[in-house]
């Protein structure tokens, strides 16, 4: 289990102790902070709420679910967890150089540290009934708050250009696959999946809603990185303006809605295929199906781009 804590720490901003951890795990050399900034901090945000929240942003209902889970265990948001119900102990640091404050309760490092803590509490618990509760909580944590989003998240590191991060994502994927194989998951989907509506149709809900949901993975089934938008511009022959992703997408759709939508449809189809085998079967299938549904809508919009240009173009 300590492997998860170690791997969680390595998604943080590089710190001196990361070199020792990486060497122990057989990973490539830890890159400097500028690489972390380009690969992780500005694109692949390691927060569950970004991938499970309908807004596609940090915070919101997805983070509230994790905060509620911690409260049910008797753990405050500002502590890493010394033991269930022990509000005074903060001994389990979720990662070097950081604290598990309210704003970071859904950070991957904090979630993996909590997984390690739950495993230890379960092993140390002498009361069979309480041990059973810890085992149930551990399953809930993994199912609802970890494997529900790490499949697509870790897939986004493929061909990211950083050997360290590519190897890190592959190693964490392998570790999670072993955990999944031995965990008795429930027969229902994670709560985030059950409540998330699909990609907004701009003809019905407007261009602003359409662009917002394109950038919310749980709505579109797709992770759309800044690097993907650069590639879209190059492959579709569109000028890629500087700015936030929503602004860049809007400019692409204003220039040539048909070409931009067709590229996005192809990206969604490709993403659907990449999700096969990424995590527990029901979770992987949900992500693949959601991306495939988005691809169908995007293709239809591309075919009728002339009639929907005003709906999908956002200045």
Secondary structure, DSSP 8 states (H G I E B T S, - for coil): -HHHHHHHHTTSS--HHHHHHHHHTT------HHHHIIIIITTS--BHHHHHSTTSSSSHHHHHHHHHHHHHTT--TT---SSTT-TT-----SSTT----GGGTTBHHHHHHHHHHHHHHHHH--SHHHHHHHHHHHHHIIIIIIHHHHHHHHHTTTT-S-HHHHHHHHHHHHHHHHHHHTS---SS--HHHHH------HHHH-HHHHHHHHT-HHHHS----HHHHHHHHHHHT----SS-HHHHHHHHHHHHHHHHHHHHHHHHHHHHHHTTTSSSHHHHHHHHHHHHHHHHHHHHHHHTHHHHHHHH---
